[in-house]
Amino acid sequence: MMPARRHFILLDDVASSAAELSCFPVRRSGFGRHVHREVCMRAQWLRWTLGLRIDSGWVPMTLAVATCAAVVIVATTRVAVRRRLRAVAAPCAGAAGGFALGFAVTWLLDRFTVFGVSLGMKVVWAAAAGTALVGALVAASIASSGVARTIAAVMVPVGILSCAANINVVYGEYPTLGSALGVSAFSGLDVAALRPATMTVGQWRRMARDGDLPRVPGHGRVGSVDIPATSSGFHAREAVVYLPPAALSDRPPRLPVMLMLSGQPGSPDRTFLAGGLSDVLDSYAAAHHGLAPIVISADQLGNPLHNTLCVDSARYGNVETYLTRDVTDWAKSRLPVSHDARQWAIGGFSQGGTCTVQLGPSHPDLYGSMLTVGSELGPHNGSERSMIREFFDGDAAAYRRHVPIDIMRARGRSDQMLIMASGAMDAESIRNIGAIAPVAKSIGMDVTAFTVADTGHDWHAVRQAFEAGLGRLGARMGLADEAEGRIVPSTHIHIMAVTADPHDMAYDMEGKR
C-alpha cells in the first residue's frame, strides 16, 4: 500500500502541474481532509501567482518604484564627506551611461529592423529608462561600500526585471506571469460534446427576429485542443479555440471560422491572452444573438524560437500543409462550421500577419477574407539568400511564390477581402501596407487599411484592430447586415487611402517606388 506521505506528494504534484487548478473533492475526516486543504491552498496560491497581470497594474509599477527607491537610497546614504560626492556621482554617471547604451542599442535595432519588424519609439524609450536605472545600480554597487553596496547589488536583478516589465507593458506580449513562463491558461475543450449544425446562419437570424431561438449561454467558451497533423506530420503545439454561444446551443448553426496566428516568438494562446480576443468576440456575440466566428488559434511555429515562414520545408516541417489541410479538415469534421470559403477567414499579427497575406491569396478556395496586423512584406528569417537555401532548397522561384505581392500578381484576379492594420507608430508596417494593399486592390480585392492611434508593433494594436475589423468580417460572413460592414473612423482608428495601381508595379520588395 502506498505510504500516506507519498500519497500527499503525488496529489501536490498533480495540483502544481495544472494551469487551471481546482480543489479535490472534500474528504470528511482523517488525513484526506488535511491533504485536501493543503492541495487546495497550494492550488489557489499557484493560480493566483500565475494569474498576476504583468502588462499593467501594480506588478510593473512596484518593480519600477522599488528600483527608483533603491537608486535614491544608495545615492543619499550617509558617508564621509570626502566620499559623498563619489556616492552621488557614480549612480548619476551609471544612469547616464545606461540610458545612452539602452537608447543607442534599441534605436539601432529599430532603425535597421534587425528583427524584421519595427520596435517603435515607445520601446526605445522604455528600454533606455530601464537601462538607466540598472546602470545607476551597477555603478553604485562598484563605487559604494557597506549597506549601500549590498542594496545596489541586490537590486540590480530587480532593475533588470523592471526594465523587461516596462517593455512588456508597451508590447502587451505577456499579460500574466503564467504566460511569460509558458504555462497555458486554458484547459482542454471537449468538442465531442458539441451538437452538429442544423441550420444556416441566415436561418438562425430569422429565428432571432421571430423570438424562436434555442437557449444559448451568455458567453462563449475558450479551451485548448490537439489538432492531429494527419497529412503534414508537423509537430504542432495545442491550438486554442473560441466557441461562440451559438456553437454551444442544442441546435447550432453552421458558423463562420477564423484561423488566427500569433507572432514569433509566440504561442497559440497568445492571441487570446495578449490580444484579449475572447472578450471582443463575446461582446460581438452579445449584440448578434450569440453569433460570432469560431476562432481557431493554431500553431504555425512548433517552438517559440522557430520562424517557420509558414511554408513546407525540410527545416521545420510541413507548416503550410498543417494549416491549410489538417486544421481545415479537423474543423470541418469536428465543429459546427460552414464549408463555404466566403465564411472562412485567416488573420494574424506580425509573423502571423505575414503568413496571412501568404496563405490567404494562395488559397482563395479556403479563405474568403484576411485580417492582418503588423505584416511584413514577405517571409523573413535571415537574408533572402539564406532563406532560399535553407527553406526552398536553393529554388529562388519557389521563394518568390511565397512573397505576398508576387502571389497576388500571379493570381491576377481575386474577390477576397483584405483588412490591413498597423499601429500608428509602427512605421515599417505602415510602409508594408503601402506596398501590399495597392496590389491587392488592383487585382479586385475588397481592401481596407487603417492605423490604430497610440500603438506600435504590439498587441494593443492587435486588440483594437481586431475589434474594428470584426464588424466588417461579420457582415461579409453573414453574421450581420451589410450596413455594419464599414469600419468607422474614430479618434483611435484612422483609415488609410488605398488606390489600385494600374501598372501593379509601384513597389518593390523593399517598399520603395
N, C-alpha and C positions, 0 to 999 in steps of 0.2 A: 504493500500500500504506500502511496506517495506521502512523504512526510508533510506535515501541515505547513512548515516554514517554506518548503519548496513550492507548495501549492500557492502560497501568498505571492511568491516572487513571479510565478508564471502569470497570475492574474494581473499583477502590476505591469509586467512586460506587455501584455495584451493591451492594457489601457493606455500605456505610454506610446504605443506604436500607431494608434489610430489618429487620423486628422480631426475627425469629429467624434468626440467621445461621449458616451452616455453611461450612466451608472449601471452596475449589475443589479439584478433583481434582489430585493431586500431579503436577507436572511433574518429569521426572527430571534435567534439566540445563538450563543456559543461563539466559536472562533469565526464562523462565517459572517456574523454581523460585524466583527472587527475588520475582516477583510473587505467587506462591502464599504464600510466607512472610509477606510484607508484609500482604497482604489478610487472611490467616488471623489474624495477630496483631492487626490493627486490628479485625477482626470479633469476636474474642474479647474484646478490651478494651471494645468498644461493647456487646456483650451483657452483660458484667459490670456496666458502668456503668448501663445501662438497667434491669437487674435488681436494683439496690440497693433494699433494703427501707427505706422512709421512714415507715412506720406503726409501727415498733417497732425495737428494736435499737440499733446503735452510731451510725447517722447522726443521728437526732434527739438522742440523748444527747450526741454530740460537739458539735453546734451549741449545745446548752444550756450545756455545760461551758465551751466556748470563749467564749461571751457572758458568762457569770458571771465567768470568769477575767479578761476584758478590763475589766469594771467594777471588780474588785478591784485590778488593776494600775494603772488610771487613778487610782483614789481614793487609792492608797498611794504613788504616785510621789513621790520626794523633790523638794520645792520649798522656797523660802524660807519662814521661819516665818510671816511676815505673810500668805502666800498659802496656807498649808497648810489652814487652816480652810475657805477657799473651795474648795480642791480636793476636800475631803471633802464639804462641804455641797452643792455643786452636783449631784453624782450622786445624793445622797440625796433632794434636792428633786425632781430629774428622775424618779427612781424612784417617789416618792410621787404625783407628778402623772400619770405614765404609768399607774400602777396604777389611780388614780381614774378617769382617762379611759377606759381599756380596760374596766374593770368597768362603768362607767355606760353606755357605748355598747352593749356586748353584753347587759347586763341589760335595757336598754330594748328592744332588738331582740327579746329573748326574751319579755319581758313583754307586748309588743304584737303578737307573732307576725308581724313585718313580712314575713318570707319565707313566711308561711303555715304554718310548722311551728315547733315549739319547738326552740330551740338547746340547752337543758339547762344546768344549772349547771356541769357539767364543762367545757363550752366557755367559759362566762363566766369561770371561774377560770383556765383555760389562757390565754385572751386577756389577762386582767388581769396575770398573771405575765409574759407575753411583752412587753406594752407597758411594764411597769415597767422591765424591763431595757433596752428600746430608749430609754425616757425618760431613764434614767441615762446612757446613752452619748451621747445628743444633748446633754444638759446639760453633760456633761464636755467634749464637743468644742467647746462655746461658751466655757466658763469656763476651760479649761486652755490650755496652750501647749506648744510643742515636741513632744517624743515622745509625751507623754500625749494631746495633741490629735490627733495623727496616728493613734494606736492607736484612740482613740474614734471618729474619723470613719470609719476603715476598717472597724470592727466594727459600725457601725450596720446596714449591709445584712445582715450575718451575724445580728444580733439579730432583724431582721425575718423572715429565713428560719427562725430558731429558733422564733419565735412561730407562724409558719404551720405548721411541722412539728409543734409540740405540739398545735395544734388538730386537725391531721390524725391524730395519734395517737388523739385522742378519737373522731373520726368514723370513722377507718378508710377514708376515701374513696379515697385514692390509696395503694395498698400499695407500689408501686415508683416509681422515678424515671421510668421509661418511661411509666407510666400517667398521671403528672402532666403529662408532655409530650405526651400524646395519641398515643403510639406503641403500636399494638396488639401484644399479646404472643402473638397466635395466628396461625399460618399457615393457609393455605386447607385446607378439609376436602373431600376427594374423596367426595362422597356417591354419585357414579355407580358407585363400586366396591362399594356395598352390595348384598347379595343381597335379593331380595324375600322378604317374610314368608311362612312356610309353615305356621304353626300359631298357635293362641291361647296366651295366657299360661298358661291353665289346663293345656293340653297340655304346655307346657314344664315346669311344676311337677311334673306327673305323671311326666314323663321323668326329672326330677331325683331323684324318690323311687325310681325304678327303676334309677338309675345309668346312664341311657342318653342323657345329654346330649351334644350335639356339643361340640367343643373351643371354648372361649372364652378370650380374653385375660384377664390378671389385672387390667387397668384399662380404664376407658373412654377415649374419645378426645374432645378438645375442639378445635374449629377454627372459622374464620370462613367464612361462606357469603354469597353475594349472592342475596337473595330478590327476584325481579322484582316490580315494582309494576304488574302487568298490568292490574288493574281500577281501582286507585286513582290511579296516576300520582304517588304520593308519593315524594319524593326521600329515601329511607332510606339510612342507612349499612349496612355489612355486619352481618349478625346473627352471633352466636356460638352454636354448637350443641354440646351434650354428647350423645355416643352411648354408652350403657352397654355393657358387654362382650357382652351377649346380642345387641345390634344388629350386632355385628361378627362374629358366627358365620356359618358357611356356611348354617345353617338358622334364621334369626332368627324370633322370634315377633312377632305384631302388638302392639307396645309402646304403653303409655300415653304421653301427651305433656303437658308443662307449658310454657306460654308465660310467660316471666319478663320483667319490665320494670324497668329501673333507675329511680332518682330523677332529678330535674332540678335542676342540670346533671348530665349523666351520659352514658353510652355503653353499647352492648350488652355490651362486655367487662367492665364494672364489676361485674356480678352474679357473675362467676367470679373476677375478681381481688380485689375488695374483699370480696365475700361468701364466697369460698372454697367455692363450691358443688360444684365437681368432686370435692374431697376427701370431702365429705359424701356425694355420690352414689356414689362409688367404695366407700366403707365400707358403704353400704346394699347395693350390688350384691354385694359380697363375702359378705354374710350371707344373700343371697337368690338364689344360683345364677346370678349375673350379671345379674339383673333389676333394673331401675331405670327411672324415666321418662326418655324422651328430653326434654331441656330445650332450648328454643329461646329465647335471649335476643334478642329482636327490637328494632328501633329505633322508638320512638314519638315521637322528638324531631326527627330530621333534622339538628339542630345542638344542641350542648350548652346554648346560651343560649335555645333555643326551648321554651317551655312550650305545647305544642300542645293541652292539655286532653284529648288522645285523642279528638278529635271531627273530623268532616269540616267544614272551614271554608275560606273564601277566603283567610284569612290565612296558614295554614301547610300547607294541603293536606288530602287525604282520609286522615287518620290512622286513623280507625276502620275504614274500608274496607280499608286496608292490613293492619291487624292481624287483622281478622275474616275477610277473604276471601283476600287474596293470600298471607299467611303460612300460613293454614289449607290452602289449595289446594296450595301448594308442598309442605308437609309430607306431605299425603296422597298426593301423586303421586311424591315423591322418596325418602321414608323408609319403613321398615317399621313403620308405625304403625296403631293401631286407629282405626276411624271412629266408634266409639261415644262419644257425648258424656260418658258416665259415666267414661270413661277419659281425658278431657281436663281439664286444669286451667289456670287463669290465676293468676299471682301477681306481686307487685311490692312495692317499697319506696318510701315517701314519695309522690311524684307518681305513680310506677308502681303503688303500692298504691291510690291514689285511682282510677287507671284500672281497676284490678282490680275494685273494687266499683261501677264504672260499667258496664264491658263484661260482667262476669260475669252479673249479674242481667238485663241487656238481651239476652243471647244464651244462654239455657239450652240451646238446641239445639246449641251449640258446646262449652260448658264446664260440666261437672258439678260442679266443685269450684273453690274460690277460697282463696288464701292471701295475706293482706295484712299488711304490717308498716309501722307508722307512717302509716297512711292519713289523709288529710284528710276533712272532711265532704263535700266536693264539689269540682268544678273550681275552681281558684284561680289567677287571673292578673290581678291588679289588682282593682278593685272589681267588685261584681256588675253594676253599670250598664255599666261599660266592657266587661266580658266579653260581656254581652248584645249590645252594639253591635258589637263587633269580631269575635266568633266566631259569633254567631247571627243576624246581620242584623237586630238590634233585636227579635227574637222572644223575649219572656220565657218563653213556654210551651215553646219549644224548649230553652231553657236548663234549665228545670225537669225536662225529660225526660232530662237528663244528671246530675241530682243523685241519688246512690245511694238515699237514703231514699224519694224520690219514685218512683224506678224500681221499688223493691220494693213500694210501696203500690199502684202501678198494675198490677203483675204479679199481686198478690193471693194467689198460691199458688206455691210452689216446693219441689222436693225436692232442691235443690242443697246442697252442703256448703260452709260458710264457716268458715275459720280466721282469726281476727284476733289479731294480736300487736303488742306495743309494748315499747319499753324501759321499765323501771320508773321511770326518771327523766324520761320524756317525757310530762309531764302533759297536754299538748294532745292527743296521740294517744290517751291513755287516755280522755280525755273523748269523743273521737270514737268510740271503741269503744262507750262507754256510750250513744251516740246511735244508732249504726247496728245493733249486734248485737241489741238487743231487737226492733227492727222486722223484722230478718231472721228471727229465731226465731218471731215472731208469724205469719209467712206460711208457716211449715213448714220452713224451712231447718234443717239439722243444724249448729248453731253451737257453736264452741269459741273461747274468748277467753283469753289469758294474757299475762303480762308477763315480761320477761327481766331478772333482777336485775343491778344494777351497770352498766346500759347506758342510753343515752338514745336520741335520734333519730340512730342511727348504724348502720354496717354490722356492728358487733359484735353488735347485737341481731338483725340480719337472719340472720347465720350460725346463731346459736343457735336462733332461731325456726324457720328452715327445717329444721334438724336435728331439732327437736322435732316439727314438723308433718309431716315426710316419712313417718314410720311410719303416721300416720293417713291421709294421702293414698294411700300404697301399699296399705293394706288395702282402701280403697274402690275402688281401681283394679284389684284382684285380684292384686296382686303378693305379697300375704301374707295370712295368716289374719286374720279379724276380731279375734281376741284381741290382735293387735299394733296395732289401730287406736285405742288410747287414749293420749292424751298424759299422761304420768305426771308429777305434781308433784314438784319437787325443790328443792334449795337455790337453783337458778337459775331454775326455772320455777314461777311462781305462777298457778294457774288462777283466772280471774275468774268470778264467778257471773253468768249471763245469764238473765234471766227475760222471757218474752214479755209484752208489754203488751197487754191485751185491747182497749184503745182505740186502740193503734197511733199515738198522737199524743203520746207522753210527752215528746218532744224537738222543738225547732225547729232551724233551721239554725245557730243559734249554740250549740247543745248545751245549752241551758237548758230546765229544766222549765217 
